[in-house]
Amino acid sequence: MNCDWVKSNVTLYVYDELADDARYELEQHLDRCTVCAGEIKSALAFKAAMSALPQLEPTPNLLASCRMQLQERLEETEQARGWRRWVFDPMATLRRLNFSPALAAVLLMVGFGAGAGTAYKITSTNNAAGPIANAVQPNGQGELAEASVVGIRGISQDPSSNQVEIKYDTMVPQQVQGTLDDPRIQQLLLYAARTQNNTGVRMDSVDLLTRKPEDEGVREALMYALRYDNNPGVRLKAMEGLGPYVKDDIRIRNAVLEALVNDSNPGVRTGAINLLKPVRADGSVRQVLQHLATEDQNQNIRTLSRSVLASMPQIE
């Protein structure tokens, strides 16, 4: 153990986050090194001084914002580890191996055997239970096994009725019909809103989901689409469905505020301002609008922000 390692782990030591063996070695090092001992002493003094200060409770808006940013960073940087790397990123594992013809032959034989076994199981299941057995429970009314759905191919609604038709793929193309109250329809719509590469399918699913915004799972899917969908039309449609809940649901308000500040599309940002008008007196909303009214690079956003602020009663 050297001084550089100790300095890089001072915080972990001070807050008792080091493993026991590492802590023991560090303390042995401190007995021999006065420089590192002084570093630890300063860190402990700083910790004591900070602990003596009154602890402030973070605002709900700040907590929600931090959680959203953390979720976004985790989604961007999460790396597969352990067995997950073998399942989801096998090439990363193979790159670590000294690949040889013998190993290639073994892997080919294992893969062929697994594929043959899987094909036999699927064929037997399909013959015994019908074409949608892998997706729906035997009574036809149960929830979908989400892992069996590999893609949504199309969504359509009969204009003359409340029937929705969804074509989806498992091992073979499938489709299911039902109303928006059907759990199978709802599950497939939620799946399509989050996972589909086809923008039209995502738009159709979000459009139908906006008709059931009273469901908490639907609102979660709409917030996800507002934050992460790469199509501005889908984001606008999702925001439209969230509109009635901006006033009473702080999570939705924060999602709309995030879109207002960070979205790259001026139309989405303009829609966010209009959606926030009923809660423009909220402290967080007022603060964001004041910042945008003077600092935003988009002239229309600055003008609209000033207009909304001007319509607010003055706070004495």
C-alpha positions as CSV (number, residue, x, y, z in Angstrom):
1,M,0.0,0.0,0.0
2,N,1.4,3.4,-0.9
3,C,0.5,7.1,-0.2
4,D,-1.4,7.6,-3.5
5,W,-3.8,4.7,-2.7
6,V,-4.4,6.1,0.8
7,K,-5.1,9.6,-0.5
8,S,-7.6,8.2,-3.0
9,N,-9.5,6.3,-0.3
10,V,-9.5,8.9,2.5
11,T,-13.2,9.6,2.1
12,L,-14.1,5.9,2.2
13,Y,-12.0,5.5,5.4
14,V,-13.5,8.5,7.1
15,Y,-17.0,7.3,6.4
16,D,-16.3,3.7,7.3
17,E,-16.9,2.4,3.8
18,L,-13.6,0.5,3.4
19,A,-13.5,-3.3,3.6
20,D,-12.0,-4.6,6.9
21,D,-8.8,-5.9,5.3
22,A,-8.2,-2.6,3.4
23,R,-9.0,-0.6,6.5
24,Y,-6.4,-2.6,8.5
25,E,-3.7,-2.1,5.9
26,L,-4.4,1.6,5.7
27,E,-4.2,2.0,9.5
28,Q,-0.9,0.1,9.5
29,H,0.4,2.5,6.8
30,L,-0.7,5.5,9.0
31,D,1.5,4.3,11.8
32,R,4.5,4.6,9.5
33,C,3.6,7.7,7.4
34,T,3.1,11.1,9.1
35,V,2.0,12.7,5.9
36,C,-1.0,10.4,5.4
37,A,-1.8,10.5,9.1
38,G,-2.1,14.3,8.7
39,E,-4.4,13.8,5.7
40,I,-6.7,11.6,7.6
41,K,-6.7,13.9,10.6
42,S,-7.7,16.8,8.4
43,A,-10.5,14.8,6.8
44,L,-11.8,13.7,10.2
45,A,-11.8,17.3,11.3
46,F,-13.7,18.4,8.2
47,K,-16.3,15.7,8.7
48,A,-16.8,16.7,12.4
49,A,-17.2,20.4,11.3
50,M,-19.7,19.5,8.6
51,S,-21.7,17.2,11.0
52,A,-22.0,20.1,13.5
53,L,-23.9,22.2,10.9
54,P,-27.7,22.0,10.8
55,Q,-29.0,19.5,8.2
56,L,-31.3,21.0,5.6
57,E,-34.0,18.9,4.1
58,P,-33.9,18.9,0.2
59,T,-37.0,20.1,-1.6
60,P,-39.1,17.5,-3.3
61,N,-38.3,19.1,-6.6
62,L,-34.5,18.7,-6.0
63,L,-34.9,15.1,-5.0
64,A,-37.0,14.3,-8.0
65,S,-34.5,16.1,-10.3
66,C,-31.5,14.3,-8.8
67,R,-33.3,10.9,-9.1
68,M,-34.2,11.5,-12.7
69,Q,-30.6,12.5,-13.6
70,L,-29.2,9.5,-11.7
71,Q,-31.6,7.2,-13.6
72,E,-30.5,8.7,-16.9
73,R,-26.8,8.4,-16.1
74,L,-27.2,4.8,-15.0
75,E,-29.0,4.0,-18.2
76,E,-26.1,5.6,-20.2
77,T,-23.3,4.0,-18.3
78,E,-24.5,0.7,-16.9
79,Q,-22.2,-2.1,-17.9
80,A,-23.1,-5.8,-17.9
81,R,-21.1,-7.8,-15.4
82,G,-20.6,-11.4,-14.3
83,W,-23.1,-13.8,-15.8
84,R,-25.0,-11.0,-17.5
85,R,-22.0,-10.3,-19.7
86,W,-22.0,-13.9,-20.9
87,V,-25.8,-13.6,-21.7
88,F,-26.0,-10.1,-23.1
89,D,-22.6,-9.3,-24.3
90,P,-20.9,-12.6,-25.3
91,M,-18.5,-10.9,-27.7
92,A,-16.9,-8.9,-24.8
93,T,-16.2,-12.2,-23.1
94,L,-14.8,-13.9,-26.2
95,R,-12.5,-10.9,-26.8
96,R,-10.8,-11.7,-23.5
97,L,-10.2,-15.3,-24.5
98,N,-7.3,-16.5,-26.6
99,F,-9.6,-17.7,-29.3
100,S,-8.6,-20.9,-31.0
101,P,-10.1,-23.3,-33.6
102,A,-10.8,-25.9,-30.9
103,L,-12.7,-23.4,-28.8
104,A,-14.7,-22.3,-31.9
105,A,-15.7,-25.9,-32.5
106,V,-16.8,-26.4,-28.9
107,L,-18.9,-23.3,-29.0
108,L,-20.4,-24.2,-32.3
109,M,-21.4,-27.7,-31.0
110,V,-22.9,-26.2,-27.8
111,G,-24.8,-23.6,-29.8
112,F,-26.2,-26.1,-32.3
113,G,-27.3,-28.4,-29.5
114,A,-29.0,-25.6,-27.6
115,G,-30.7,-24.3,-30.7
116,A,-32.0,-27.8,-31.6
117,G,-33.4,-28.3,-28.1
118,T,-35.1,-24.9,-28.1
119,A,-36.6,-25.5,-31.6
120,Y,-38.0,-28.9,-30.4
121,K,-39.5,-27.3,-27.3
122,I,-41.1,-24.5,-29.2
123,T,-42.6,-26.8,-31.8
124,S,-44.0,-29.1,-29.2
125,T,-45.5,-26.2,-27.2
126,N,-47.1,-24.7,-30.3
127,N,-48.5,-28.0,-31.5
128,A,-50.0,-28.6,-28.0
129,A,-51.4,-25.1,-27.2
130,G,-51.9,-23.2,-30.4
131,P,-50.1,-20.2,-32.0
132,I,-50.4,-17.8,-29.1
133,A,-49.6,-20.2,-26.2
134,N,-46.2,-18.6,-25.7
135,A,-47.7,-15.1,-25.3
136,V,-51.0,-15.6,-23.5
137,Q,-52.2,-17.8,-20.7
138,P,-54.4,-20.8,-21.7
139,N,-57.7,-19.1,-20.9
140,G,-56.8,-16.3,-23.4
141,Q,-57.4,-13.6,-20.9
142,G,-54.2,-13.7,-18.8
143,E,-51.3,-11.3,-18.9
144,L,-48.7,-11.6,-21.6
145,A,-45.4,-13.2,-20.9
146,E,-43.4,-10.1,-21.8
147,A,-40.2,-12.0,-22.3
148,S,-41.9,-13.9,-25.2
149,V,-42.7,-10.7,-27.1
150,V,-39.9,-9.7,-29.5
151,G,-41.5,-6.8,-31.3
152,I,-44.7,-4.9,-32.1
153,R,-45.4,-4.8,-35.8
154,G,-48.5,-2.6,-36.0
155,I,-51.3,-1.0,-34.0
156,S,-54.7,0.0,-35.4
157,Q,-58.1,0.9,-34.0
158,D,-61.5,0.4,-35.6
159,P,-63.1,3.8,-36.0
160,S,-66.6,2.4,-35.5
161,S,-65.8,0.6,-32.3
162,N,-63.6,0.6,-29.3
163,Q,-61.6,-2.4,-30.6
164,V,-57.8,-2.1,-30.8
165,E,-55.8,-4.6,-32.9
166,I,-52.1,-5.2,-32.2
167,K,-49.9,-7.4,-34.3
168,Y,-46.8,-8.5,-32.5
169,D,-44.0,-11.1,-32.9
170,T,-42.9,-13.9,-30.7
171,M,-41.2,-16.7,-32.5
172,V,-43.8,-16.2,-35.2
173,P,-46.1,-13.2,-36.0
174,Q,-49.0,-12.9,-33.6
175,Q,-51.9,-10.5,-33.1
176,V,-54.5,-9.9,-30.4
177,Q,-57.7,-7.9,-30.3
178,G,-59.5,-6.2,-27.4
179,T,-60.5,-2.9,-25.9
180,L,-58.2,-0.4,-24.1
181,D,-59.4,-2.0,-20.8
182,D,-58.0,-5.4,-21.8
183,P,-54.9,-6.1,-19.7
184,R,-53.2,-7.7,-22.7
185,I,-53.8,-4.6,-24.9
186,Q,-52.5,-2.4,-22.1
187,Q,-49.4,-4.5,-21.6
188,L,-48.5,-4.5,-25.3
189,L,-49.1,-0.8,-25.6
190,L,-46.8,-0.1,-22.7
191,Y,-44.2,-2.5,-24.2
192,A,-44.4,-0.7,-27.6
193,A,-44.1,2.8,-26.1
194,R,-40.8,1.9,-24.4
195,T,-39.0,-0.5,-26.7
196,Q,-40.0,-0.1,-30.4
197,N,-37.6,1.1,-33.0
198,N,-40.5,1.9,-35.3
199,T,-41.5,5.5,-34.7
200,G,-45.0,5.1,-36.1
201,V,-45.7,2.2,-33.7
202,R,-44.4,4.2,-30.7
203,M,-46.6,7.1,-31.8
204,D,-49.7,4.9,-32.1
205,S,-49.1,3.3,-28.8
206,V,-48.5,6.6,-27.0
207,D,-51.6,8.1,-28.7
208,L,-53.8,5.3,-27.3
209,L,-52.1,5.4,-23.9
210,T,-53.0,9.1,-23.6
211,R,-56.7,8.0,-23.4
212,K,-56.0,6.1,-20.2
213,P,-53.8,8.5,-18.2
214,E,-55.6,7.8,-14.9
215,D,-53.6,4.6,-14.8
216,E,-50.3,5.1,-12.9
217,G,-48.4,2.6,-15.1
218,V,-49.6,4.6,-18.2
219,R,-48.4,7.9,-16.7
220,E,-45.0,6.3,-16.0
221,A,-44.7,5.2,-19.6
222,L,-45.7,8.7,-20.8
223,M,-43.1,10.3,-18.6
224,Y,-40.5,7.8,-20.0
225,A,-41.5,8.7,-23.5
226,L,-41.3,12.5,-22.7
227,R,-37.8,12.1,-21.3
228,Y,-36.2,9.6,-23.6
229,D,-38.0,9.1,-26.9
230,N,-35.9,10.4,-29.8
231,N,-38.9,11.6,-31.8
232,P,-40.3,15.0,-30.9
233,G,-43.7,14.1,-32.1
234,V,-43.9,11.2,-29.7
235,R,-42.6,13.4,-26.9
236,L,-45.3,16.0,-27.7
237,K,-48.0,13.4,-27.7
238,A,-46.8,12.0,-24.4
239,M,-46.8,15.5,-22.8
240,E,-50.3,16.1,-24.1
241,G,-51.5,13.0,-22.1
242,L,-49.7,14.2,-19.0
243,G,-51.2,17.7,-19.1
244,P,-54.2,17.1,-16.8
245,Y,-51.9,15.9,-14.0
246,V,-49.2,18.6,-14.0
247,K,-51.0,20.6,-11.3
248,D,-51.4,17.7,-8.8
249,D,-48.5,15.3,-9.5
250,I,-45.1,16.7,-8.6
251,R,-43.3,13.9,-10.6
252,I,-45.1,14.9,-13.8
253,R,-44.4,18.6,-13.2
254,N,-40.7,17.8,-12.8
255,A,-40.7,15.8,-16.0
256,V,-42.3,18.7,-17.9
257,L,-39.8,21.1,-16.3
258,E,-37.0,18.8,-17.4
259,A,-38.4,18.9,-21.0
260,L,-38.6,22.7,-20.8
261,V,-35.0,23.1,-19.8
262,N,-33.3,20.3,-21.7
263,D,-35.4,19.2,-24.7
264,S,-33.7,20.0,-28.1
265,N,-36.9,20.7,-29.9
266,P,-38.4,24.2,-29.6
267,G,-41.9,22.9,-30.2
268,V,-41.7,20.5,-27.2
269,R,-40.3,23.3,-25.0
270,T,-43.1,25.7,-26.1
271,G,-45.7,23.0,-25.3
272,A,-44.1,22.5,-21.9
273,I,-44.4,26.2,-21.1
274,N,-48.1,26.2,-22.1
275,L,-48.6,23.1,-20.0
276,L,-47.0,24.7,-16.9
277,K,-49.3,27.8,-17.0
278,P,-51.7,26.5,-14.4
279,V,-48.8,26.0,-12.0
280,R,-46.7,29.1,-13.0
281,A,-46.8,30.4,-9.4
282,D,-44.9,27.3,-8.2
283,G,-41.5,28.3,-6.9
284,S,-39.6,25.9,-9.2
285,V,-41.6,26.8,-12.2
286,R,-41.2,30.5,-11.6
287,Q,-37.5,30.2,-11.1
288,V,-37.1,28.3,-14.4
289,L,-39.3,30.8,-16.3
290,Q,-37.3,33.7,-14.9
291,H,-34.0,32.1,-16.1
292,L,-35.4,31.3,-19.5
293,A,-36.9,34.8,-19.9
294,T,-33.4,36.3,-19.7
295,E,-30.9,33.6,-20.6
296,D,-32.4,31.2,-23.1
297,Q,-30.9,31.3,-26.6
298,N,-34.3,30.9,-28.3
299,Q,-36.0,34.2,-28.7
300,N,-39.5,32.6,-28.8
301,I,-38.9,30.8,-25.6
302,R,-37.7,34.0,-24.0
303,T,-40.7,35.9,-25.2
304,L,-43.2,33.2,-24.1
305,S,-41.5,32.9,-20.7
306,R,-41.8,36.7,-20.1
307,S,-45.4,36.6,-21.2
308,V,-46.3,33.8,-18.7
309,L,-44.4,35.6,-15.9
310,A,-46.2,38.9,-16.7
311,S,-49.5,37.2,-16.3
312,M,-48.7,36.1,-12.7
313,P,-49.7,38.2,-9.7
314,Q,-46.8,39.9,-8.0
315,I,-45.6,38.3,-4.8
316,E,-45.5,40.8,-1.9
